[in-house]
Amino acid sequence: MIFVSAGHYPRVPGVWWRGIREHDECVPWMGALARLLPNSVIVPTGPLQDKIAWVNARARFEDIVVEVHLNAAPSGQPRGSETLHFPGSIRGKHLAELIQSRLAYAFSPNRGAKPGYVQGDPDRGILALLKRTRCTSVIVEPEFIYWPEHYRGSREAGCAAIAGALRDFYDG
């Protein structure tokens, strides 16, 4: 089973930029992925600990969680996509690399498949979604929040790339 989730939730919407809220932009991605993956399950919106508990009550080892976020940077307005996985997970790394190899065609530059540390810093720990779910989880960041025309206009292509990678992961 594939669990599809939008990053954050309305009361804690993630990053903001010029009135754009990360969570609000991720919800349409979740819906598009669910349409392309008819057997997927949408994770209810809510606090992260509630999402993790909800998934863990239903997930088996072979299942997957895909959560969509938008990236941000402390300065500048960088571009590009990346996919985060649990550090040291062979299965997670393989899935993240597969997703990222497809996603990078629509969302370049390719920032790579990376271990999912808080703000990219191993000293700050592993992102909770990746660390605490019972099954393989990835966080897909198709673009930085600064480029709404791009991530909105290329959403269908990005979701098709992610969905294709997920189907290949299960078939391979």
C-alpha positions as CSV (number, residue, x, y, z in Angstrom):
1,M,0.0,0.0,0.0
2,I,1.1,3.6,-0.7
3,F,0.2,6.2,1.9
4,V,0.1,9.7,0.4
5,S,0.5,12.8,2.7
6,A,0.7,16.5,2.4
7,G,3.4,18.1,4.5
8,H,2.3,20.0,7.6
9,Y,-1.3,20.9,8.3
10,P,-3.5,24.1,8.4
11,R,-2.6,25.1,12.0
12,V,1.2,24.5,11.4
13,P,1.4,25.2,7.6
14,G,5.2,24.9,7.2
15,V,7.1,27.6,5.3
16,W,5.5,30.8,4.2
17,W,6.5,33.1,1.3
18,R,4.6,36.1,0.1
19,G,1.3,34.8,1.4
20,I,1.8,31.3,0.1
21,R,1.6,28.5,2.7
22,E,3.5,25.3,2.1
23,H,0.7,23.0,3.3
24,D,-1.9,24.7,1.1
25,E,0.4,24.1,-2.0
26,C,1.0,20.4,-1.0
27,V,-2.6,19.4,-0.7
28,P,-3.2,19.4,-4.5
29,W,-0.1,17.3,-5.0
30,M,-1.5,14.8,-2.6
31,G,-4.8,14.7,-4.5
32,A,-3.1,14.3,-7.8
33,L,-0.9,11.5,-6.6
34,A,-3.9,9.7,-5.1
35,R,-5.7,10.0,-8.5
36,L,-2.7,8.5,-10.3
37,L,-2.3,5.7,-7.7
38,P,-5.8,4.4,-7.4
39,N,-4.9,1.9,-4.6
40,S,-3.2,4.5,-2.5
41,V,-4.5,5.9,0.8
42,I,-4.6,9.5,1.7
43,V,-3.2,10.2,5.2
44,P,-5.6,12.5,7.1
45,T,-4.3,16.0,7.6
46,G,-3.2,16.8,11.2
47,P,-0.3,17.1,13.5
48,L,2.7,15.0,12.6
49,Q,2.4,12.7,15.6
50,D,-1.2,12.0,14.6
51,K,-0.2,11.2,11.0
52,I,2.5,8.9,12.1
53,A,0.2,7.1,14.6
54,W,-2.5,6.8,11.9
55,V,0.0,5.3,9.4
56,N,1.6,3.0,11.9
57,A,-1.8,1.6,12.9
58,R,-2.4,0.5,9.3
59,A,1.1,0.0,7.7
60,R,3.0,-3.2,7.0
61,F,6.7,-3.3,6.5
62,E,6.3,-3.5,2.7
63,D,4.2,-0.3,2.5
64,I,5.4,3.1,1.6
65,V,4.7,6.6,2.8
66,V,5.2,9.5,0.4
67,E,4.9,13.0,1.8
68,V,5.1,16.1,-0.3
69,H,6.7,19.3,1.0
70,L,8.1,22.5,-0.6
71,N,11.7,23.5,0.2
72,A,12.9,26.8,1.6
73,A,16.4,28.3,2.2
74,P,17.7,30.7,4.7
75,S,18.8,33.1,2.0
76,G,18.4,33.5,-1.8
77,Q,15.8,31.8,-3.9
78,P,17.3,28.5,-5.0
79,R,15.6,26.0,-7.4
80,G,15.3,22.3,-7.8
81,S,14.0,19.0,-6.4
82,E,15.2,16.5,-3.8
83,T,13.9,13.4,-2.1
84,L,14.7,12.5,1.4
85,H,15.0,9.1,3.0
86,F,15.8,7.5,6.3
87,P,19.6,7.6,6.7
88,G,21.0,4.1,6.3
89,S,17.9,2.5,4.8
90,I,18.8,0.7,1.7
91,R,15.1,0.3,0.6
92,G,14.4,4.0,1.4
93,K,17.5,5.2,-0.5
94,H,16.6,3.1,-3.5
95,L,13.0,4.5,-3.5
96,A,14.3,8.1,-3.1
97,E,16.8,7.7,-5.9
98,L,14.1,6.2,-8.2
99,I,11.7,9.0,-7.4
100,Q,14.4,11.7,-7.8
101,S,15.7,10.3,-11.1
102,R,12.2,10.8,-12.6
103,L,11.2,14.0,-10.8
104,A,14.4,15.8,-11.8
105,Y,13.2,15.9,-15.4
106,A,10.3,18.2,-14.5
107,F,12.0,20.0,-11.5
108,S,15.6,20.8,-12.1
109,P,18.3,21.1,-11.0
110,N,18.4,17.7,-9.5
111,R,19.4,18.2,-5.8
112,G,19.5,14.5,-5.3
113,A,18.3,11.8,-3.0
114,K,19.5,12.6,0.5
115,P,19.4,11.3,4.0
116,G,16.6,13.1,5.8
117,Y,18.1,15.1,8.6
118,V,16.5,18.1,10.2
119,Q,17.7,21.0,8.1
120,G,20.2,18.7,6.4
121,D,22.3,18.5,9.7
122,P,23.0,15.0,11.1
123,D,23.6,16.6,14.5
124,R,20.0,17.8,14.6
125,G,18.6,14.3,14.2
126,I,16.4,12.5,11.7
127,L,13.1,13.9,10.4
128,A,10.3,12.4,12.5
129,L,8.3,11.1,9.6
130,L,11.2,9.1,8.3
131,K,12.3,8.0,11.8
132,R,9.0,7.0,13.3
133,T,6.9,5.3,10.6
134,R,6.9,1.5,10.6
135,C,7.4,1.3,6.8
136,T,9.6,2.9,4.3
137,S,8.9,6.7,4.0
138,V,10.2,9.4,1.8
139,I,9.8,13.1,1.7
140,V,9.6,14.6,-1.8
141,E,10.4,18.3,-2.2
142,P,9.7,19.0,-5.9
143,E,10.6,22.7,-5.7
144,F,11.3,25.7,-3.5
145,I,8.3,27.7,-2.3
146,Y,9.6,30.7,-4.2
147,W,8.5,29.4,-7.6
148,P,4.7,28.9,-7.5
149,E,4.2,29.3,-11.2
150,H,6.6,26.3,-11.7
151,Y,5.3,23.9,-9.1
152,R,1.7,24.7,-9.9
153,G,2.1,24.5,-13.6
154,S,4.2,21.3,-13.5
155,R,2.3,19.5,-10.8
156,E,0.7,16.9,-13.1
157,A,4.1,16.1,-14.7
158,G,5.7,15.9,-11.3
159,C,3.0,13.7,-9.9
160,A,3.1,11.4,-12.9
161,A,6.9,11.1,-12.4
162,I,6.5,10.2,-8.7
163,A,3.6,7.8,-9.4
164,G,5.6,6.1,-12.2
165,A,8.6,5.6,-9.9
166,L,6.4,4.2,-7.2
167,R,4.8,1.7,-9.6
168,D,8.3,0.7,-10.8
169,F,9.5,0.3,-7.3
170,Y,6.8,-2.2,-6.5
171,D,7.1,-4.0,-9.9
172,G,10.9,-4.2,-9.7
